[in-house]
Amino acid sequence: MNRTFGIIVSLVWILSMAALIQRDVLPFWRAQDPPSQPIPPGEFQVAIHDEAGNRLGTTWLESMPLSTTTTVHSMTRLDVGAVTRILPMFREMFLDTKLNYDQDETLYEFSFRLETGSVAATVEAVRYEQEYACKAQIGNISKSMSFSGEMSKYLGDSLRPFTHLKGLHVGQNWRLRLLDPIALLKSQTLEFTTQLVEVTEREVIEHLGERVDCYKIKTHGTVAWADESGRVLRQEVQIPFLGKWILTDEPYDEKDRARAWQRMGSLRDGRLSRQSKRSPNVSDIDRHGRDS
């Protein structure tokens, strides 16, 4: 009887492990190359709303190709105080991102900068052969890490995972590495998570008064829709503690972007002024932010 019971338990364990590997491990092993990442030259804008339709912020994005490199620069303004009391000191938040690609579309360096009226955080990384050397500065705290370049062919942040997805087809899947900006401020930790992305089907959506046939893309906590050219028209992102955010492509507004850029500079200058009054020393990260 005991021997029979032991055999049954062993078989159940083996089947459970096989199911776990089939569900959680094999998809990562079988992941394909990600879609082409650098977006076409131009200026783009994304509106950010909550499920009730309240405007939470805006992302402005510019793609600037040169002879041998392409720089993708984006700035996001968020009214965090409108949606949560978890971070009461960070009512207004800016995320400034730069991604630099070489001529074969390989990401060779990137930077994220998070700016609030109270504290700033930066993440900078450079690729050396098959790894990225990464450094984060959060207030006066400095942290370093490295991670595989092969595992980071597609990079995003958890507030806006996708930007442009060229060359999609149903059944395609790839690995996505995400930085969590909220964790930088809340827990002062540098967190990159790897998720599996899959193109599940074609689906028609309403966008700017028109019906558009799109590819539907899914990953943990996010569903996105991209048109035939790869332009991501809509994303629904589940943000921990903040609920679902809906990101939609909209016409570019240069004046709004200029005002947001000035506002980000004002937040930075005000924070530096307060810091200089408390202490004669200004951290390296603040010098870098002021000079940039």
Secondary structure, 3 states (H helix, E strand, C coil): CHHHHHHHHHHHHHHHHHHHHHHHHHHHHCCCCCCECCCCCEEEEEEEEECCCCEEEEEEEEEEECCCEEEEEEEEEEEHHHCCCCCCCCCEEEEEEEEEEECCCCEEEEEEEEEECCCEEEEEEEEECCEEEEEEEECCEEEEEEEECHHHCCEEECCECCCECECCCCCCEEEEEEECHHHHHHCCCCCEEEEEEEEEEEEEEEECCEEEEEEEEEECCEEEEECCCCEEEEEEEEECCCEEEEEEEECCCHHHHHHHHHHHHHHHHHHHHHHHHHCCCCCHHHHHHHHC
